[in-house]
Amino acid sequence: MTMYTKLDIITHRVATLIAAIILFSGCGQPSPTPEAIYTCDDYTVTADSVLCHNMHIGASGIAETSHEGTRLLTPSELLNRIYSAGAAAVTTDTVMDSPQALLDTWITLPAIDNDAACRKLMAMLGPDSLPSIESEGYTSPLTTSRALWAVAAWEAYCAGAPRTWLETACRITGRMLAADSAVAYRTDLDLMQGSILNPDRGHRVIYPRWMDAAARFESVCLANNAATVIALDAYSKMLAELGHDGSAPAARSREISEAVNTRLWVPDKGYYSQYLYGGRFPLQSQAADNFGQGLAILAGIPTPEMARSALSHTPMVSGGPSVTQPSAVGTPPYAVGESWPATQMLWTLAAAQTQDAAAFNFAATSLIYHAASTERETDMKAAAAMLLRGVAGITFCNDRLEFHPFVTQGFTTPIRIDSLRYRDATLSVAITGTGTRIARFAIDSVETAEYFVPAVLSGKHSVEITLANNTPAMRDIKVSRQSWLQPVPELVWKTPRRAEISDFTPGTQFKVYLNGVPYETTDRPTYTAPEIHAATIMAMTETDPKTPEGYSSKPRVMTPPGTLTTLQVEEFAEPGTTLVRERRLSRRFVESSQTAVRRIVLELPEPADGECLIDLCYANGNGAPADGNACAIRSLTVNSEPCGMFVLPARGDGWWLSTGQSNMLAARLHTGLNVIEITIPDCASDATALIDYLRVLRTTPMPGRGHQHHK
C-alpha cells in the first residue's frame, strides 16, 4: 500500500481545490461545483472528474470509443466515455474460459448485446459439451467455477433468447450441476469443494503454499458455494419455465445457503470467511474474500441483517474493497490499488441490492478512479456494469423487465438508455430525479402503477422513470491500510511426535489444532504432540492478539499403534503397467483405466465397528497438476455404502513414478470382513491413474493393534 505524509495530503487537497475552481468556473460565469460522489486522502471523484495526487482527469483524458448495442448517456461526459469503452470491450472480448468472461456474460453483455452473450456462452463449451472454465489455472473437476455459466444462460433467456435456447441451456446446466455435485459435494458439510473461484488471471497468493492440487480441491470456498447457489436457483427457474418440477435444485440451494451461513460466517467479525481448508477437519480462514462476499449477497445467501453487517463491517482500503482482508504475506497489490475490478463491481451491485448508499458510492468511485487513471479494459467493463445494473437498475426477469434505479449522492440525471433490446421490443429509457423510489413510471407517455416492461411488448417504445428525490442514508466508510495475516508456521518433524518450528521468533505464540478443534497454545520453538489413541490430524497457526491468525501449517497425520492399515492394491488386482518402463517398478502399481482395471475390490477384516478416513497413494503422469482434463476421478464404496470420490490430480507430464496422496474420504467399518471398492464412475474422464496403495486411518481408537499390512 502506498504511504503518504501529511504534506502529501495537504498538497493533494490544495491541488484538488484549485483544480475544482478552474474546472468548474468558466467565462466569468460561476457554475455550481459538482457534488463529490466520494472523497478520501487519495482521490476525489465527482460525476465529471477524478482528482488525485496533483492530477485532474476529465472526459478529455479518455479516448472516445464507439460500440454496437445499448447506449447510455448521462450529464457526465466522463461516465459516458467510461461506459462506451467498457461496452466496446465486453462485446469484443475473445476470452472464453475465465470467470471474468462468465461475469461479463452474466451481468453486462445481456443488457448490451444479448445475441453476443448467447454466442459467447456456447463458445465456452468444451469437448464434452459442458462449460470449460479456468480459475487460478485450475479447471473442472478441480474447481467448480463454471457454475456461473448457468445464471448467465438464464439471464440471456430472460433478456430475450428464444425458448429453444432455454431448452438447450437447461440440459447443459443439469448435466453440469450433476457432474460437479457428484465429485465435489461434501454431504457432511452440505457444501461444495473446489479450488477458489477467482476472477483475476494474475494468480495471486490465495492459499498457503503447502496446498497442492488435491488440498486445494478439498477447500470449501465462499465464492464457489455462492456461485453454486445462484446456479441451482437458475436451474430451478429453467425447469419451472419449461413446465418441469424445479423443487429439487431449489432445496439443494437452500441447504447450501444455510451451511454457508453456519460454517463460513464469522460472528465476532460480522462477515464471511473466504474458505474452509485443511481436509476432513477443516479450519476457517480468518481472511475475508470480498469477491465471494459480493457474490453471496447477490445470491441471497445472507439474511438482510447479515448482508448489511458484511457491507459495513468488512475492512476496506482506499483503493476499494480489497481482494482479501487481511491478505496472505507476500501478496502484491493489484496495480494501483488492493482490489480487483470484478470485486468492486460485485460490491456495488450487492450494495444496491441492500440499499447501502455509502458502500455503493465507495466501491463505484473506486471503479471510476481506476478506470479513469489506468484505462484498463477490466476496469472499464466493470464500470459499465455498475452504471447499467447499479445506477440504472436494469433487472431482467422471465416475464418482465424491471428497473430499480439507485441514483445516490453525486450521481446526476437525466440518464438516457437508447437501443435497449428486450425480447421483441427496442426501448428508449429516460431516468430523471435522484434517489431509489420511483414516483412515476410511463410507457409511451402512458402512466402505469406497475413499474416494469412486460415481455409481450414489441416494437419501439419509450420508458420514462421519475425518481422521488429521496435521499438514501449515508454513513462513514472506515478505511484502513491493507493488513496481513501472520506467516505460515514451518514445522520440521524430528520424531513422529516432536517438531521444530524452523522459522520461530521469540515471543511468538502458536495455536495447535487437533482434528480442526483448538487444543492448546505454545510459545516454544519445539512442540511435542500429545499422546493420542486414534488417527488424528494436527495443524498449527501463528497467532497475535492484534492480528488475525494466519494460515495453518501443513496438516500432520498422526497414527498411533492400531490406527493405520496400508493395503497394497497390487495384491488385490492385476499389477503392472506399460506406462512404467522398468517391469519390477511397474508391478508396484495397478493401472486404473478404461482399458485396464476398471474396478478394484479390497478386503479388510476388522475386530470392531469404527469410523475411519481413507485415501489413495497414486501416480498420474497425464499432464499439469492444475489441468482438470488430466485429473483422474475414482469412486469409493465401503460395504456397498458410497463414500464419495477420490480426486487424483496429475503430477506432471510423463511423471508416472511421482506419487502423491488423494483427498481423504470418510467411511464406517463394521466388525468382520469389510469390502472396499474403487471404481471409475460415469462422470469421470478417460484419465488413467496408477494406484500404489490405499490407507485406512481409524479415527475411532483401536487399542492393541499396530500398523498392519493386509493381503
C-alpha positions in Angstrom: 0.0 0.0 0.0 1.4 3.4 -0.9 2.2 5.6 2.1 1.5 9.4 2.2 2.8 12.1 4.5 0.8 14.9 6.0 2.4 17.2 3.4 1.3 15.0 0.6 -2.3 15.0 1.8 -2.3 18.8 2.3 -0.8 19.3 -1.2 -3.3 17.0 -2.7 -6.2 18.8 -1.0 -5.0 22.2 -2.1 -4.5 20.9 -5.7 -7.9 19.4 -5.6 -9.5 22.8 -4.6 -7.6 24.7 -7.2 -8.4 22.2 -9.9 -12.1 22.3 -8.9 -12.1 26.1 -9.1 -10.5 26.1 -12.6 -12.6 23.3 -13.8 -16.0 24.5 -12.7 -15.6 28.2 -13.4 -15.7 29.4 -17.0 -16.0 32.7 -18.9 -16.5 34.7 -15.7 -19.8 32.9 -15.1 -19.7 30.9 -11.8 -21.1 27.3 -12.1 -22.1 25.1 -9.2 -19.3 22.8 -8.2 -20.4 19.2 -8.7 -21.0 17.3 -5.6 -18.4 14.7 -4.7 -19.6 11.1 -5.0 -16.8 10.1 -2.6 -13.6 11.8 -1.3 -10.6 10.4 0.6 -7.0 11.4 1.1 -6.0 9.6 -2.1 -8.6 10.9 -4.5 -11.9 12.8 -5.0 -14.4 11.6 -7.6 -17.3 13.7 -8.9 -19.6 12.8 -11.8 -17.3 14.9 -14.1 -13.8 14.3 -12.9 -11.2 12.4 -10.9 -8.8 14.5 -8.8 -5.8 12.6 -7.4 -2.2 13.4 -6.5 -1.9 16.8 -8.3 -3.6 15.3 -11.3 -7.0 16.1 -12.8 -8.7 13.6 -15.1 -11.8 14.6 -17.0 -13.5 13.2 -20.1 -10.8 14.5 -22.4 -8.4 12.1 -20.7 -10.3 9.1 -22.0 -10.4 8.3 -25.7 -13.8 8.2 -27.4 -15.0 4.7 -28.2 -17.8 3.6 -30.5 -19.7 0.3 -29.9 -22.7 -1.5 -31.1 -25.7 -2.2 -28.8 -27.2 -0.4 -25.9 -26.1 3.1 -25.4 -26.0 5.0 -22.1 -25.9 8.8 -21.8 -25.6 10.8 -18.6 -24.9 14.5 -17.9 -21.3 13.4 -17.3 -19.1 13.0 -20.4 -16.5 11.2 -18.2 -19.0 8.5 -17.3 -20.3 8.3 -20.9 -16.8 7.7 -22.2 -16.1 5.1 -19.5 -19.3 3.3 -20.3 -18.6 3.3 -24.1 -15.1 1.9 -23.6 -16.5 -0.8 -21.3 -19.3 -1.7 -23.6 -16.9 -1.9 -26.5 -14.5 -4.1 -24.5 -17.2 -6.5 -23.3 -18.6 -7.0 -26.8 -15.3 -7.6 -28.5 -13.5 -9.6 -25.8 -12.5 -13.0 -27.2 -11.5 -14.6 -23.8 -13.9 -17.5 -23.3 -12.5 -19.7 -20.5 -12.3 -17.4 -17.4 -14.6 -16.5 -14.6 -14.3 -12.9 -15.6 -15.7 -13.8 -19.0 -18.6 -15.5 -17.2 -19.2 -12.4 -15.1 -19.3 -10.2 -18.2 -21.6 -12.5 -20.0 -24.0 -12.8 -17.0 -24.1 -9.2 -15.7 -23.1 -6.9 -18.6 -23.5 -8.4 -22.0 -27.2 -9.4 -22.0 -28.1 -5.7 -21.4 -25.8 -4.5 -24.3 -25.9 -7.3 -26.9 -27.8 -10.4 -25.9 -27.1 -12.3 -29.1 -23.4 -11.9 -28.4 -24.0 -13.2 -24.9 -25.6 -16.4 -26.3 -22.8 -16.9 -28.8 -20.2 -16.5 -26.1 -21.9 -18.9 -23.8 -21.9 -21.6 -26.4 -18.3 -20.9 -27.3 -17.4 -21.7 -23.6 -18.5 -25.4 -24.0 -15.7 -28.0 -24.1 -15.4 -31.3 -26.0 -17.9 -32.9 -23.5 -20.4 -30.1 -24.3 -20.1 -28.7 -20.8 -18.6 -25.3 -19.8 -14.8 -25.3 -19.7 -13.7 -22.5 -17.3 -10.3 -21.9 -15.8 -9.8 -20.4 -12.4 -6.3 -19.8 -10.9 -5.1 -22.1 -13.7 -7.4 -24.9 -12.5 -10.3 -26.4 -14.4 -13.1 -28.8 -13.6 -13.3 -31.1 -11.6 -10.6 -29.4 -9.5 -12.7 -26.2 -9.4 -16.4 -25.5 -9.6 -16.0 -22.0 -11.0 -18.1 -22.9 -14.1 -21.3 -22.9 -12.1 -21.8 -19.2 -13.1 -22.5 -20.4 -16.7 -26.0 -21.4 -15.6 -27.0 -18.0 -14.3 -25.5 -16.3 -17.4 -27.6 -18.7 -19.6 -30.7 -17.9 -17.6 -30.0 -14.2 -17.8 -29.7 -14.5 -21.6 -33.1 -16.2 -21.8 -34.7 -13.5 -19.6 -33.2 -10.8 -21.8 -34.7 -12.2 -24.9 -33.1 -15.5 -26.1 -35.8 -17.9 -27.5 -37.3 -21.0 -25.8 -35.0 -23.3 -27.8 -32.1 -21.6 -26.1 -33.7 -22.2 -22.7 -34.2 -25.9 -23.5 -30.5 -26.3 -24.5 -29.3 -24.3 -21.6 -31.4 -26.3 -19.2 -29.9 -29.6 -20.4 -26.4 -28.3 -20.2 -27.0 -26.9 -16.7 -28.5 -30.1 -15.4 -25.5 -32.2 -16.6 -23.0 -29.7 -15.3 -24.5 -29.4 -11.8 -24.9 -33.2 -11.6 -21.3 -33.8 -12.6 -19.9 -31.2 -10.2 -22.1 -32.4 -7.3 -21.1 -36.0 -7.8 -17.4 -35.1 -7.4 -17.3 -32.0 -5.2 -20.4 -32.1 -2.8 -19.5 -32.9 0.8 -22.5 -34.4 2.4 -21.2 -33.9 5.9 -20.9 -30.2 5.4 -23.6 -29.6 2.8 -21.1 -27.5 0.8 -19.1 -27.7 -2.4 -15.4 -28.3 -2.6 -13.1 -27.0 -5.2 -10.2 -24.6 -5.9 -11.3 -21.0 -5.3 -13.4 -19.1 -7.9 -11.0 -16.3 -8.8 -11.9 -13.7 -11.5 -8.3 -12.4 -11.8 -5.9 -14.2 -14.2 -2.9 -12.9 -12.3 -2.7 -15.9 -10.0 -2.3 -14.3 -6.6 -1.4 -15.7 -3.2 -4.7 -17.1 -2.0 -3.7 -20.4 -0.5 -0.7 -21.3 1.7 2.0 -22.8 -0.5 1.8 -26.3 1.1 -1.6 -26.8 -0.5 -1.2 -28.9 -3.7 -3.9 -29.6 -6.2 -5.6 -32.2 -4.1 -5.6 -30.0 -1.0 -6.9 -27.0 -3.0 -9.7 -29.2 -4.3 -10.6 -30.1 -0.6 -11.0 -26.4 0.3 -14.6 -25.2 0.7 -14.8 -21.6 -0.7 -17.4 -18.9 -0.1 -17.3 -17.8 -3.8 -17.7 -21.3 -5.2 -20.7 -22.1 -3.0 -22.3 -18.7 -3.7 -21.9 -19.4 -7.5 -23.4 -22.9 -6.9 -26.4 -21.4 -5.1 -27.1 -18.9 -7.9 -26.7 -21.7 -10.5 -29.1 -24.0 -8.6 -31.6 -21.2 -8.4 -31.3 -20.5 -12.1 -31.7 -24.2 -12.9 -34.8 -24.4 -10.7 -36.3 -21.4 -12.7 -35.3 -23.0 -16.0 -37.2 -26.2 -15.1 -40.2 -24.3 -13.9 -40.3 -22.2 -17.1 -40.3 -25.3 -19.2 -43.1 -26.9 -17.1 -41.0 -29.2 -15.0 -40.5 -29.6 -11.3 -37.7 -27.3 -10.1 -38.1 -28.1 -6.4 -35.0 -30.4 -6.1 -32.4 -27.8 -7.1 -34.2 -25.2 -5.1 -34.0 -27.4 -2.0 -30.3 -28.0 -2.6 -29.7 -24.3 -2.9 -31.4 -23.7 0.5 -29.2 -26.4 2.1 -26.0 -24.9 0.8 -27.1 -21.4 1.8 -27.8 -22.5 5.3 -24.5 -24.3 5.5 -22.7 -21.2 4.2 -24.3 -19.1 7.0 -23.5 -21.7 9.6 -19.9 -22.7 8.6 -18.4 -19.7 6.8 -19.9 -16.7 8.8 -17.5 -15.2 11.4 -19.9 -14.0 14.1 -17.3 -11.9 16.1 -16.3 -10.1 12.9 -19.7 -9.7 11.2 -18.6 -11.0 7.8 -17.8 -14.2 5.9 -14.6 -16.2 5.9 -13.0 -16.8 2.4 -12.9 -20.6 2.8 -12.5 -23.7 5.0 -9.3 -25.6 4.3 -7.2 -28.4 5.6 -9.0 -31.5 4.5 -11.5 -33.6 6.5 -11.3 -31.5 9.7 -11.1 -28.1 8.1 -10.1 -24.8 9.7 -11.8 -21.5 8.9 -9.6 -18.9 7.2 -9.6 -15.6 9.1 -9.4 -13.6 5.9 -12.4 -12.2 4.0 -12.9 -12.7 0.3 -14.8 -9.6 -0.9 -15.5 -11.0 -4.3 -17.1 -14.0 -2.6 -19.0 -11.8 -0.2 -20.4 -9.7 -3.0 -21.4 -12.8 -4.9 -23.0 -14.3 -1.7 -25.1 -11.2 -1.2 -26.3 -11.2 -4.9 -27.1 -14.9 -4.4 -29.4 -14.0 -1.4 -27.5 -16.2 0.9 -27.2 -13.9 4.0 -30.2 -12.6 5.8 -30.8 -8.8 5.3 -29.1 -8.2 8.6 -26.1 -10.3 7.7 -25.8 -8.6 4.3 -25.8 -5.1 5.9 -23.3 -6.3 8.5 -20.9 -7.6 5.8 -21.1 -4.4 3.9 -20.4 -2.3 6.9 -18.0 -4.4 9.0 -15.6 -5.8 6.3 -12.4 -3.8 6.5 -11.9 -1.5 3.5 -8.8 0.0 1.9 -8.7 3.3 0.0 -8.4 1.5 -3.4 -11.8 -0.1 -2.9 -13.0 -3.4 -1.4 -9.7 -5.3 -1.2 -9.2 -8.8 -2.7 -8.8 -10.4 0.7 -8.5 -8.6 4.0 -6.2 -9.4 5.6 -4.1 -10.8 2.7 -1.5 -13.6 2.8 2.0 -12.5 3.5 3.7 -11.8 0.2 0.6 -10.7 -1.8 1.4 -7.9 -4.1 -1.1 -5.0 -4.6 -3.4 -5.1 -7.7 -1.9 -2.4 -9.9 -2.7 1.0 -8.3 -4.9 -0.5 -5.5 -5.7 -3.6 -3.5 -8.8 -4.5 -5.3 -10.0 -6.3 -8.5 -12.4 -4.6 -10.8 -14.7 -7.6 -10.5 -14.7 -7.3 -6.7 -15.5 -3.6 -6.9 -18.3 -4.2 -9.4 -19.9 -7.0 -7.3 -19.6 -4.8 -4.2 -21.6 -2.0 -6.0 -24.4 -4.4 -7.0 -24.5 -6.0 -3.6 -24.7 -2.5 -2.0 -27.5 -1.5 -4.4 -29.4 -4.7 -3.6 -29.1 -4.0 0.1 -29.8 -0.2 -0.4 -26.4 0.7 1.2 -25.7 4.0 -0.5 -22.3 4.6 1.3 -20.9 1.2 0.3 -22.2 1.8 -3.2 -20.6 5.1 -3.6 -17.3 3.9 -2.1 -17.0 1.0 -4.5 -18.4 2.8 -7.5 -15.9 5.7 -7.2 -13.0 3.2 -6.8 -14.1 1.8 -10.1 -14.3 5.2 -11.7 -11.0 6.2 -10.3 -9.2 3.1 -11.5 -10.9 3.3 -14.9 -10.1 6.9 -15.5 -6.5 6.7 -14.2 -5.5 3.4 -15.9 -7.9 2.9 -18.8 -7.6 -0.9 -18.3 -10.4 -2.8 -20.1 -11.2 -4.8 -17.0 -11.9 -1.6 -15.1 -14.0 -0.1 -18.0 -16.1 -3.3 -18.2 -16.7 -3.3 -14.5 -17.7 0.4 -14.5 -20.1 -0.2 -17.4 -21.8 -3.0 -15.4 -22.0 -0.7 -12.4 -23.7 2.0 -14.4 -26.2 -0.3 -16.2 -27.1 -2.6 -13.4 -26.4 -0.5 -10.3 -27.2 3.1 -11.2 -29.8 2.5 -13.9 -31.0 -0.7 -12.1 -31.8 -2.8 -15.2 -33.2 -6.2 -14.0 -34.2 -9.0 -16.3 -36.9 -11.4 -15.2 -38.5 -14.3 -17.1 -41.7 -12.4 -17.8 -40.7 -8.7 -17.4 -38.0 -6.1 -17.5 -37.8 -4.2 -14.2 -35.9 -1.1 -13.3 -34.5 -0.4 -9.8 -32.5 2.8 -10.2 -30.0 3.7 -7.4 -29.1 7.3 -8.0 -27.1 8.2 -5.0 -25.2 11.3 -3.8 -23.1 12.8 -6.5 -24.6 10.9 -9.5 -26.8 13.1 -11.8 -29.7 12.7 -14.1 -31.2 12.7 -16.7 -29.9 9.3 -17.6 -30.8 8.1 -21.1 -30.6 4.5 -22.3 -31.1 4.0 -26.0 -31.3 0.9 -28.2 -32.0 -1.4 -25.3 -33.3 -4.6 -26.8 -35.7 -6.6 -24.7 -37.2 -9.6 -26.5 -39.2 -8.2 -29.4 -39.0 -4.6 -28.2 -36.4 -1.8 -28.6 -36.6 0.6 -25.7 -35.5 4.2 -25.1 -35.4 4.8 -21.4 -35.2 8.2 -19.6 -34.5 8.3 -15.8 -34.8 11.7 -14.0 -34.6 12.7 -10.4 -32.5 11.1 -7.7 -32.9 8.5 -5.0 -34.2 5.0 -5.1 -38.0 5.3 -5.1 -40.0 5.6 -8.3 -42.6 8.4 -8.3 -43.7 8.0 -11.9 -43.4 5.2 -14.5 -44.7 5.6 -18.0 -44.6 3.6 -21.2 -45.1 5.7 -24.3 -46.2 8.6 -22.0 -49.0 6.4 -20.5 -48.5 6.2 -16.8 -48.7 2.8 -15.1 -48.7 1.8 -11.5 -46.7 -1.4 -12.4 -43.1 -0.4 -12.7 -42.0 -2.9 -15.4 -42.0 -3.6 -19.1 -44.0 -6.7 -19.9 -42.3 -9.5 -22.0 -45.1 -9.3 -24.6 -44.2 -5.8 -25.7 -42.9 -5.5 -29.3 -41.6 -2.7 -31.5 -40.1 0.6 -30.4 -41.2 2.2 -27.2 -40.2 4.9 -24.7 -40.0 4.4 -21.0 -40.0 7.4 -18.6 -38.9 6.9 -14.9 -39.1 9.7 -12.5 -37.5 9.2 -9.1 -38.9 10.6 -5.9 -35.7 12.6 -5.0 -35.5 10.7 -1.7 -32.0 10.8 -0.2 -30.5 7.4 0.6 -28.9 7.3 4.0 -25.2 7.7 4.0 -22.6 6.7 6.6 -18.9 7.0 7.1 -16.8 4.3 5.4 -14.0 3.3 7.7 -10.8 2.9 5.6 -7.7 1.3 6.9 -4.4 0.1 5.4 -4.2 -3.3 3.9 -3.3 -5.8 6.7 -1.5 -9.1 6.5 -2.1 -12.5 8.1 0.5 -14.0 10.3 3.1 -16.2 8.5 2.5 -19.9 8.0 4.5 -21.9 10.5 7.1 -24.2 9.0 7.4 -27.5 11.0 10.2 -30.0 10.8 9.2 -33.3 12.4 12.2 -34.8 14.1 10.2 -37.8 15.5 6.6 -38.9 14.9 5.5 -36.6 17.8 8.2 -33.9 18.1 8.5 -31.0 15.7 10.8 -27.9 15.5 9.4 -24.6 14.3 12.0 -23.7 11.8 11.0 -20.0 11.4 10.5 -19.5 15.1 10.7 -15.9 16.5 10.9 -15.4 20.3 7.7 -14.0 21.8 5.5 -15.6 19.0 2.6 -17.7 20.0 1.2 -20.7 18.1 -2.3 -22.3 18.3 -2.4 -26.1 18.0 -5.5 -27.8 16.4 -6.4 -31.5 16.6 -8.9 -32.6 14.1 -9.9 -29.0 13.5 -10.5 -28.2 17.2 -8.3 -25.8 19.2 -6.2 -27.9 21.6 -3.6 -25.6 23.2 -1.2 -22.7 22.6 2.6 -22.7 22.8 5.4 -20.1 22.6 8.3 -22.6 22.4 10.5 -23.4 19.4 9.7 -27.1 19.7 6.4 -28.9 20.0 5.6 -32.3 21.3 2.2 -33.6 20.3 0.0 -35.2 23.0 -0.3 -38.9 23.3 -3.4 -40.0 21.3 -5.3 -43.2 20.7 -6.8 -42.6 17.3 -5.7 -41.3 13.9 -5.5 -37.5 14.4 -4.8 -34.6 12.1 -2.7 -31.9 13.7 -2.1 -28.3 12.4 -0.6 -25.2 13.9 -1.2 -21.5 13.2 0.7 -18.4 14.3 -1.3 -16.0 16.4 -1.1 -12.5 17.6 -3.6 -10.5 19.8 -3.6 -7.6 17.3 -3.7 -9.6 14.1 -6.0 -12.4 12.8 -4.2 -15.8 13.0 -2.5 -16.9 9.8 -3.0 -19.9 7.6 -2.1 -23.2 9.3 1.0 -25.3 8.8 0.7 -28.4 6.5 -1.6 -30.8 8.4 0.3 -33.7 10.1 -1.4 -37.1 10.1 -0.6 -38.8 13.4 -1.2 -42.5 13.6 -0.6 -44.2 16.9 -0.4 -48.0 17.0 -3.6 -49.7 15.9 -4.9 -46.9 13.8 -3.2 -47.3 10.4 -3.6 -50.0 7.8 -2.0 -49.9 4.4 -3.5 -52.1 1.7 -1.1 -52.8 -1.2 -3.5 -52.6 -4.1 -1.4 -54.8 -6.4 -2.2 -57.7 -4.0 -5.9 -57.4 -4.9 -5.9 -56.7 -8.6 -3.7 -57.4 -11.7 -0.4 -55.5 -11.2 1.8 -53.8 -13.8 1.6 -51.1 -16.4 3.3 -50.3 -19.7 3.5 -46.6 -18.5 6.4 -47.6 -16.3 9.3 -48.9 -18.4 11.1 -51.0 -15.7 9.0 -54.1 -15.1 9.8 -54.6 -11.4 8.8 -51.0 -10.6 5.7 -51.2 -12.7 4.4 -54.1 -10.6 4.1 -51.7 -7.6 1.0 -50.3 -9.3 -2.4 -51.3 -10.6 -3.3 -49.4 -13.8 -6.8 -48.0 -13.2 -8.2 -47.0 -16.6 -11.0 -47.7 -19.1 -8.8 -50.2 -20.9 -7.1 -51.9 -18.0 -8.6 -52.4 -14.5 -11.9 -50.6 -14.1 -12.8 -52.0 -10.7 -10.6 -52.8 -7.7 -12.1 -54.8 -4.8 -10.1 -55.0 -1.5 -11.0 -56.8 1.7 -10.2 -55.7 5.3 -11.1 -57.7 8.4 -12.0 -55.6 11.5 -12.5 -56.7 15.1 -14.9 -53.8 15.9 -17.1 -51.1 14.4 -15.5 -47.8 13.9 -15.1 -44.6 11.8 -12.1 -44.1 9.5 -10.6 -41.9 6.8 -9.4 -43.5 3.5 -7.1 -42.1 0.9 -5.0 -43.4 -2.1 -1.4 -43.1 -2.9 -1.3 -42.8 -6.7 0.7 -41.7 -9.7 -0.7 -39.6 -12.6 1.6 -38.5 -15.4 -1.2 -37.2 -17.7 -0.2 -33.5 -17.5 0.0 -30.4 -15.3 -1.5 -30.6 -11.8 -4.0 -27.9 -12.5 -5.3 -29.5 -15.7 -8.7 -30.9 -14.9 -8.7 -32.9 -18.1 -5.7 -34.8 -16.8 -7.3 -35.4 -13.4 -8.5 -38.9 -12.6 -11.7 -39.5 -10.6 -12.4 -42.7 -8.7 -15.4 -43.6 -6.6 -15.1 -45.3 -3.2 -17.6 -47.7 -1.8 -17.3 -49.4 1.6 -19.7 -52.3 2.3 -21.9 -51.1 -0.5 -22.2 -47.6 1.0 -21.0 -44.8 -1.3 -18.3 -42.7 0.4 -17.6 -40.1 -2.3 -15.0 -39.5 -5.0 -11.2 -39.7 -4.9 -9.7 -36.8 -6.8 -6.3 -37.7 -8.3 -4.7 -34.6 -9.9 -1.9 -35.1 -12.5 1.6 -34.6 -11.1 3.5 -33.8 -14.3 3.5 -34.8 -18.0 5.0 -38.3 -18.1 5.7 -38.4 -14.4 4.4 -41.9 -13.8 6.7 -42.6 -10.8 5.9 -39.4 -8.9 3.4 -40.4 -6.3 1.1 -38.3 -4.0 -1.9 -38.7 -1.8 -5.5 -38.1 -2.9 -8.1 -36.3 -0.9 -9.4 -38.1 2.1 -12.9 -39.7 2.3 -14.8 -40.7 5.5 -16.2 -44.2 5.9 -17.5 -46.6 8.5 -16.1 -50.1 9.1 -18.0 -52.9 10.7 -17.0 -55.9 12.7 -15.8 -58.7 10.4 -14.8 -58.6 6.7 -15.2 -55.1 5.0 -15.4 -54.9 1.3 -13.8 -51.8 -0.2 -14.3 -51.0 -3.9 -12.5 -48.4 -6.1 -14.2 -47.9 -9.5 -14.2 -45.5 -12.4 -17.5 -43.5 -12.2 -19.6 -42.5 -15.2 -18.8 -38.8 -14.5 -15.0 -39.4 -14.9 -12.8 -38.5 -17.8 -10.7 -41.1 -19.6 -7.7 -40.1 -17.4 -5.5 -43.1 -16.3 -4.1 -43.4 -12.8 -1.7 -45.8 -11.3 -2.8 -46.9 -7.8 0.0 -47.8 -5.4 -1.7 -48.3 -2.1 -4.8 -47.5 0.0 -4.6 -46.1 3.5 -7.2 -46.7 6.3 -6.8 -44.2 9.2 -9.0 -45.2 12.1 -10.4 -42.1 13.9 -12.1 -44.4 16.4 -9.5 -45.8 18.8 -8.4 -49.4 18.2 -6.3 -50.3 21.2 -3.9 -53.2 20.9 -3.3 -53.1 17.2 -0.1 -51.9 15.4 0.4 -50.8 11.8 -1.0 -53.6 9.5 -0.4 -54.8 6.0 -3.1 -56.9 4.6 -3.5 -59.2 1.7 
